[in-house]
Amino acid sequence: MKAKVVEKVKFAPGKWKEAGQLMKTFKEVAEKQGFPAFRIYGYISGGDAVQTLNFVTDWDSLASMETLMDKMYSDPEMLQMMEQWAGVVESHEVSILKEISPEELGM
C-alpha cells in the first residue's frame, strides 16, 4: 500500500533561521540514507501561523518507510539533528494518508 506522510510543523518564535539550517542538514542526511524526496508547503490562507510548514513525502509502502526509519534512528548524525530540531519546533503533527478510490466509496 502506498502512503503519503504529511508533517505539519510549527516553528517556535524566533527560530525560523535556525530551522532552515536544520532542514538543510536533514535533507542532506536523509538523501544519504535513501529517504524519498519531500515537498514543502506553506500556507496562503487558513488559521495557521506564518511559521508553519507542511512536509509531504510519498512512500511506496509502509514497510519501506519502517525500514528507512529504523536505519535513520541508528544514524548518529540524524540523532544529533533531531535533538537540535526539538529546540526550534513548537509543535509537530504527523498524518499518514492512504488514497481512497471512488469505488471504495461506492461512487
C-alpha positions, 0 to 999 in steps of 0.5 A, a space after each residue: 500500500 502506498 502512503 503519503 506522510 504529511 508533517 505539519 510543523 510549527 516553528 517556535 518564535 524566533 527560530 525560523 533561521 535556525 530551522 532552515 539550517 536544520 532542514 538543510 542538514 536533514 535533507 542532506 542526511 536523509 538523501 544519504 540514507 535513501 529517504 524519498 524526496 519531500 515537498 514543502 508547503 506553506 500556507 496562503 490562507 487558513 488559521 495557521 501561523 506564518 511559521 508553519 510548514 507542511 512536509 509531504 513525502 510519498 512512500 511506496 509502502 509502509 514497510 519501506 518507510 519502517 525500514 528507512 526509519 529504523 536505519 535513520 534512528 541508528 544514524 548518529 548524525 540524524 540523532 544529533 539533528 533531531 535533538 537540535 530540531 526539538 529546540 526550534 519546533 513548537 509543535 509537530 503533527 504527523 498524518 499518514 494518508 492512504 488514497 481512497 478510490 471512488 469505488 471504495 466509496 461506492 461512487 
